[in-house]
Every structure is written in structure tokens, then in C-alpha cells.
């Protein structure tokens, strides 16, 4: 009898130990999955964190990033959930690349303007006259991602998922109407990246590096009296409180925004999720381009009707003069790249122009 009771106690003890070990294994597996891009293999669902620097009211958020997120979740039939952290909640715009690279977040909307040392060739769309609409800019940039531009991201451990560009930047002024190149002298022009700085210097004005959120106070204090920014961003940053003159027919480059993903996380995804992301990217890019180009016309109409901003064109004679300056900007851009051992800059520039010309045929 005692022997029988002893055997029962031993069996009970073994069962408890086995049950405990199995629970620890499942928990550890779930934690390991969570550390690999927020996945949970048992439920076949994926939760990703996407960081951005634009406010929630920005068209980049509403018409690009949020459209991408919504369509990925729909096309994956609920297998994917993306948590969006806008307005630099996860880190400054200049820190987002590293947040994706080191796995702090899975995805981020990155502007190459903040990484001129690590994504130098991606500044090609910052050059004047590369594109004249968002539709052109988005297609040119996306087509170039299959070459040198995409390699710059993969070298950082990132995969480009979608591209967008701002509307091509005009030149706008507070209180001085510019009709000739000579008139540009004395302007203090807000710029964001190194390429825009080259452009403004070549035009004979003074470039002033100011972040987008800081523009209002810079105009208010007189640090700036001119700028380069998409008209659709005027309400976001309240620039219509200051700007009175806007040149329509010059295209001073722009800024790009690339939705990127940690490459190791992407590579582990099943094919159906990758396919959903590809389709969502296509739709988000098309949506953003269409909405931004339409919004430009809408804002011009509203500001004109309210006599808030004067929109005008430079003369054909002046355009010839300005375009000569823009050719000098291209040469300096290529030359600067070559100084740092980047010998493919001219090839990338030529490809960008070829893509543009093909789109206009």
C-alpha cells in the first residue's frame, strides 16, 4: 500500500514539472516572436510600429502613411496591424533611420534630407527641374529605387516600401516681389537640406537652415523673408500669415519621404503579407500624388480669391537665366558627390531626367 501511494506521489510530481516546463516554453516563444517585429506565429498575426515626424494634420500623414496602413491591414485580412506614431513621438526626424535599423521600431517614414551623409544620392529629387508635379516626382523616385537609391537604404539595413515627394518647391516671399534674378539678392531663404542650400547660394540669396515646425517663429522674428515649401503645407505651419508673393513657374526641387522597414523583419514575412504591402504601397503613392496635385489648384484658387497671395510667372527671358543657374546647381551636386567618392551621381541624375522625359512623352 505504501509503495503504491509513493508511486502516485511521484507521478503527480512529474506531471506538475512537465506542465510547468511546457508553459515556460510557450511564453518564451511568444516573447521571441514579439521581439522579431511584433509577430505572434501561433496566431499568424503581425503587429508593427511605424514612426513618423509629420503631424497628424499633414497630408503626408492623412493621404500617404495612413492610407498605406489602412490598406495593408485590409489586404492582409487582419493579419497585420500597424501602430502609427506621428509627430516625432518615437524620436526626431533625424533619428528615425537608426530607430528602424536597431529594431526600436519596425517601420518609419524617413526623409533623406536629414541623412545627406548616409543617403546622399536620394537627394537627386531635391534638385531643381527634376519634376513638376507630385505624380512625376513619386514615379521618378520609385523607379529609381530599383537602382542606386534603393541600395543606399539596403546598405543601412532598411527596405524601401513606398515613396512620396512634396509638390515641387516654388520661391515665395514676404514683402519683396521677385521678377528678375537680381531681385533675389538680399533674400533670406528657408532651406532644409544641403541640395537646397546649393540652389539658394547659386541664385544669390542667403540660405537659412530652419526645421519645418520652426518656420513660423523664424518668419515672425525676421530671420526669414522667403522660403521654399509646398503650398499645401502653408496651413499646417501658418505661413499664410506672412507670405504675399509666390512664383508659379520655377521648380526648386522638393523633399521626399520614404516608408521603410527593417530588412530582417521584412525578409521573415510570408509572401502573402509582402504582396499586401506592395499593393498598399502602390495605392498609397497614387492616392497621395493625386490628392496633392489637386490640392495645389484648390489652394491657389482660395488664396487668390481672398487676395491673400499673389501668384505670378517669371518671363520667358528670365526662365532662361534661371535655368542656366539650375544647370550649375546640378554640376556642383555631382562634383560634391565625387569629392566623397560617390562616382555614380551623374548616372543617377541622368536616369532621373530620363525617367522624367519618359513620363512626359
N, C-alpha and C positions, 0 to 999 in steps of 0.2 A: 504493500500500500504506500509506504513512504517513498519507495523507488518510483512509483507511478506519479505521486504528487511532485517529486523532484523533476521528472521528465517534463511534466506540464509547465512548471515554472520556467524551465529552460527554453521551451518552445515559445512561451509568451514573451520572454525577454528578447529572443531573436527576432520575433515579429515586430516588436517595438523598434528595435535597432534598424531593421530593414526599411520600415516605414519612414523613420526619421531621415535616413540617408537618401531615399528617393525624393523627398520633399526638398532637401537642400540642393540636389542636382537640378531639379526643375527651376527653382528660384535662381540658381546661378546661371542657367541657360538663358532665362528671361532677361537677367541683368546684362549678360554678354550681348544678347540681341539688342538691348536698349542702347548699349554703347556703340553699336555699329549702325549709326544713322537713325536710331529710334525705331528699329524694326522689332517685330514680335513674330517669329517664324511659326509658332503654334497657331496663331490666329490669322496668319497670312496678311497682316496689315502693316502699314509703314507710317510713321509719324516723323515729319521733318520740320526743322526750324529754319525759316528764311529771314535773314536780316536785311534791312534797308536803311537808307538815310533820308529819303524823301518823306515829307509829312503825309498824313492820310488824305489831305485835300488835293495833293499834287496829281496831275494826270498820269504821271509815271506810276503812282500807286493805284489809282482807280481804273485806268484804262489799259494798263500793261501788267503789272505784278498781280493784282487781284484777279484779273481775267485769267492769267496763267494758272493761278492757284485753283480757281473755281473749276476750270476745265480739266485740270489734272485729276482732281477729286471725282468729277463726274465720269470722265473717260476710264478711270480705273475702277469704276463701280464701287466706290467707297473703300477700296483697299489702301488708298493713300490719303493722309490728312497732312496739310501743310499749315503750320502756325507762323503767321507773319508778324514780325517785329519791326515796324517802321520808325522813322524819325530818330535814328541813331540810338534806339533803346538798347541794342546789344553792343554798340560801340560806334565810334566816329567813322565817318565815311572813309577816312584814310586807314582804318584798322580792319575793315570788313574782309579784305582778301586773306589776311592772316587768320581771322576767325574761322573761315571756311577751311583753310589749309590745315590748321591744327585740330579741327574737329569740334571746336566750341559750338559752331552751328553747322548745319548740313549744306545750306544754300545761302547765297547773298546776291543782292543786286549791286554790282560794282561799276564804278566809273573809272576808266583807265586814266582820266585826268589826274587822279590822286596817286597814280603809280607810274609816273613817267620814267622812273629808273627800272621798273620791272616789266612794264607793258608798253615800251616806247613806240613800237610800230602801230599799236592800236590808236595812236593819236593822229593817224592819217586822215580820219574824218573831221579832225579839228582844223584842217587846212581850208583856206578859202576856196570857194567854187567847186568843191568835190561833189556837193549835192545841193539841190534847190528845193527839195520837199522832204518830209519825213518818209514818205513812201520810197523815194530814191535812196535816202540815207540808210534805212533799215535793210533794204535789199542788197545794197553795196556791201554793207558791213557783214551781213550774214553770209554772203557769197565768199567774202574774204576769210571767214573763219575756218574754211577748209584748208587754208594755207598757213602763212607765217603768223597771222594774227591769232589763230587758234593754238598754234604751237606755243606762243607766249603764255597762254593760260595753262596748257598741259604741263609746261615746264614748272609751273607753280603748284602743280597737283590739283588743278581745277579743270572742270569740263564746262565749256560754254553751252547753255541750253537755249537761250533766246537773246536777241539783240534789239536795241532801240536807239534811235538818235533823237536829239531835240530838233525842233524846227531850226533851219539854218539861221545863224545869228545875223541880225541887222546891226547897224550902228545907230544908236539913239542918244539924244542929247537933252539936257535940262533947259538951257536958255540960249543956245547958240545953234543956228541953222547952218548946217554944213552943205555947201553946194560945190565946193572945189577941194582938191587935196590940200591946198594952202590953208583952208579953214580948219583943218584937223589939228593944227599946231595949237598947243595950249590946253587941249582936252586931257582930262584925267579919266582914263577909261578902265572900268572894272573888267578884270580878266580872271580866269580860274586856273588854266593850265599853261604850260611852257610854250605850247604852239601858239596860243592866242597872244602871248606876250611878244613873240616874234612878230606877229602880224601888226600889232599896235605900234611897236617900235618902228617898223618899216614905214608905216603910214605917217610917222612923225609926231605921234601923240605919246603920252606917258601912261604905260600900263600900271595898274594898281591891283595887286592880288587881294581879293576880298571874297570870303565864302558867301554863298547864296543867302543864308539867313542873316548875314551881317550887312547886306547891301543897304537896307533901309537907313540904318544909322549913319552909314558912310555918306549917302546922298544928303541926309539931313545936316551933317556936320560940314559938308563941302569937301570931303575927302575925294568924292567922285562928282563929276559933272557930265559923264557919258558912260555908256555901257554896251555890252553885248550879251543878249539873253533872249530867249524865245518870248514872243508877245503873250503867249498863253500862260506864262509864268508871272506876268505882271500882277494879277490879283493876289496870287499866293504870297508875294513879297511886297505888295502895296507900292510898286514902283510907279503906278499911275498917279501917285501923289506928287511926283517930281517931273516925269518925262513929258516934254512938249513936242519934240521933233523925232521923226523916225524915217530912215532911208529904206525904201522898199527893195530896190533892185541891186543890192550888193549882198553877197553871201559869205560871211566871215567865218565859215566853219561852224562847228557846233560841239555838243558833248554827246557821248554815247553811254549807254547803260546796259550792262550785260548780266543776265541772270545766270549765275554759275553754281556748280555743285561740286562737292568734294569728290574727286575722281574715284577714290577707293570705294566710297559709298555707292556711287553710280554703277561701277563695274559689277557689284554684287546683286544688283536688281534683276528680277526676271524680265524676260523680253516684253511681256505684255505691259509692264509698268513703263519701260523705256519707250515703247510705242505710244503710250498715252501721253508721256511728256513731250515727245516730238510733235504730236498733233496739237497739243495745248500750246506749245511754243509758237507754232505756225499761226494759230488763231489769235494769240495774244499780240504777235507782231503786226499782223494785218489790221487788227482792231485799233491798236494804238496809232498806226500810221494814218488810217482813215480819219479817226477822231481828231487827231492833232491838225492835220491839213484842213479839215472842215472848220475847226475852231479858230484857226488863223483868220479866215474870212469873216467869221462871226465877230471876233473881237475888233477887227479893223472897222467893220460896219458900225459897231456900237460906239467905239471911241470917236469915229468921225461924226456920227450923228449928234454926239454930246459935245462936239468941239473940244475934246479933251486932248487929242494928239493930232498933229499934222503929219500925214503920211505923204511922201513925195519920192520922185525918182531923180537920180543923177542924170545928167545929159549923156548922150552917146559919146561925146568927146571926152567927158570925164571918166566914163567907164573904161575907155581905152587906157587912160593914165593909171587908173586904179588897178586894172588887170595886169599891167606891167609890174606894179608893186607886188601883186599876189604871186607872180612868177618868181620874183626874188625871194619871197617867203618860202616857196617850195624848195628852192636851191639851198637856202640856209637850213631848212629842216633836214634835207638829205645829208648836207655837209655835217651837221651836228651828230647825226646818227653814225656816220662813217668815222668821226673822231673817236667814238666809243666802240669801234669795231663792229658796228652793225651795218654790214655791206649789202643788205637786201632792201634797204629803204627805197631806192629808186625803182626797184622791181615792184614793190608793194604799191608805191604811188602810181606807177604806170597801170597796174592791174585795177586800181580803184577808178582811174579815169576811163579805162576800157569798159569796166562794168557800168559806169555812168553813161557812156556813149551808147552802149548796147541797149540800155533801158530807154534811151531817147529816140531810138530808131523807129 
